[in-house]
Amino acid sequence: PFKKLDKKAEKQLLFRRRCLLQDKLQTEQDPRIVLELTIMLLYQQARQCVVNGSLLLGPILNMLKEERKIPKPVSEMLEKAANCLEQDGEEIDDALVESIRQCGMTKDISKHQVQ
């Protein structure tokens, strides 16, 4: 019933999705949404697959970390923010949100330096 995507169409789909997510990420102010968009972008960059849903801050982030798909400083920063949002309900400071945003905007996370 479904037509299989060819490689060219799949690549175009991933590119368009990345552009849309990055556009949304640039303007988003809610720390939770910034973190979720960044995780979606990093997963797509690492696995060339689309991910979405309620498991972003848990299993998806853990998978990226455990499989070493993202640098350790980046994974620690994302995990710190996720823990603040999930368990503590704490506010995330603007500098951390901006660092997370920059991770999502980068083309190659393996070369990204966390400030």
N, C-alpha and C positions, 0 to 999 in steps of 0.2 A: 504493500500500500504506500510506502514512503520511498521516494527516490533518493538514492545514495548520492551524497555530495561528492563532486569531483574535487581534486586537490586545489585547483584554482579558486573554485567557489568557496571552499572551506577557508582558504587563506584570506579571501576578501571578507568573509563573514567575521573572522577573528579580528582583522584589522579594523573594520567598521565598529565592532563592539568595543575594542580597546579605545578608539577615538571617542566614542560616546561616553564610556566610563570615565575617561580622563577629563572630558568636558564637564561632566557632573562633579568630579572630584575637585576641580579648580574652584567651583563656586559654592561647594557644600560647607556649611558651618557646624553641623552637628557632629561631634567627635565619633559617635558610634557609626554613623554613615561613612565618615572619612575612613575609619578603620576597615569597615566592611568592603568598601570600594577598593581600597588598597589591597586587601587580601584577594579579592576577585582578580585584580590586575596581575598580582604576583603569581597566582596559581595559573592563570592563562599564559603568562610568560614562561613559567617553568615547565608546564605540562602540555601546552597547546590544546587545552580543553577549557570548556566553559563551566563555571561553577557559580551557584547562586543558592540562597536559602538561609535557614536558621543555624546551620552547622558551621558557618564561616569562622566564628570566634572560638570554636572548640576543635573538633576533629580536623577540619581543613587546615587551620593554622598549625596544629600539632603535626600534621603530615608534612607540611612544608618545612617545619623545623627539624623533624626526625630524619627526613630524607636529605637534609642539608641542601635544599633547593634555594635557600636564601642565606646570606651571610649571618653569622652568629650575632653580631651587634644589631642587625635589623630584626632578627627573630626575637631577641631579648626585648627590644623596644616595643614590638607589636604585642608580645606576651604581657608586658607590663601594662600597656594600655587596655588590653582585653581583660586582665585581672581587675583593674580599676573599675571598668564598666560592669563586669559580670558579678563580682563578689562584693566589692567594697561600696559600689555606687558612688565612688568619689568622682570629683571633677578632674578632668585631664587638662593640664595647663596648655596654653596656646602654643608654646614652643614645641611640646611633644606632638600635638596635633599637626603642626606645620612640618615637622620631621617625617611623620607618617605620610602626609600628603606628598612630600618630595619623593619618598620611596615608591609611591604609586605612579608618579609622573615619570620616573626614570625608564629609559629604554632597556637598560641592562642592569639588573639589580646586583649581579655579581661584581660590578665595578663601582657601585654606589658607596660613598663614604658617609657614614652617619656622623652628624655634627653634634 
